[in-house]
Amino acid sequence: MLNQKNILIFCMLLALMAVGCSSSSNPATAPLANFSPEIINNVDAFSFQITNGENISTTVEYAWENTGTQATINHSTTTTAGTATMIVYDADSAQVYTNGLVASANEASSVGTAGTWRIRVTFTAYSGTSNFRVDKL
């Protein structure tokens, strides 16, 4: 028998499942479909990779659940042309991190508000392999 508590739990599970996975059928990933996107979007751990990108000019954005107030960003990107920039916003839409995607870096975001954060990546005439992780700190 469904009561309010069971319905709430069911809705929360559906929401977590929706946030927990992304694939090339995701509208945010579609512009990258030709470059083998691998997006893993779990609570407190997000990872992004495209391989052998060629002349990409687009912006993609992902909602990510961070139960903490800060994140660590780990870069591992090889750029052969153009630029790729990441901006991270906390649950209050305050910008807590921005940087170009680079070959190697491990940086902390500013302190923000826990909840649903947004990770935005803008590619401008970008070619290369892009890989980064964002984890709760």
ZILINDA-V976234 format. One line per field, one symbol per residue. ss: DSSP state (A for helix, B for strand, O for the rest). burial: # if it has 16 or more other ideal C-beta (glycine too) atoms within 10 Angstrom, else .. A space follows every 50 residues. Layout:
# ZILINDA-V976234
ss: ???
burial: ???
This chain:
# ZILINDA-V976234
ss: OOOAAAAAAAAAAAAAAAAABOOOOOOOOAAAAAAOOBBBBBOOBBBBBB BBBBBBBBBBBBBBBBOOOOBBBBBOOBBBBBBBBBBBBOOOOOBBBBBB OOOOBBBBOOOOOOBBBBBBBBBBBBBBBBBBBBBBO
burial: ..................#..#...#.##.##..#.###.#....#.### ..#..#...#.#.###..###.#.###.#..#.#.######....##... #.......#..#....#.#####..#########.#.
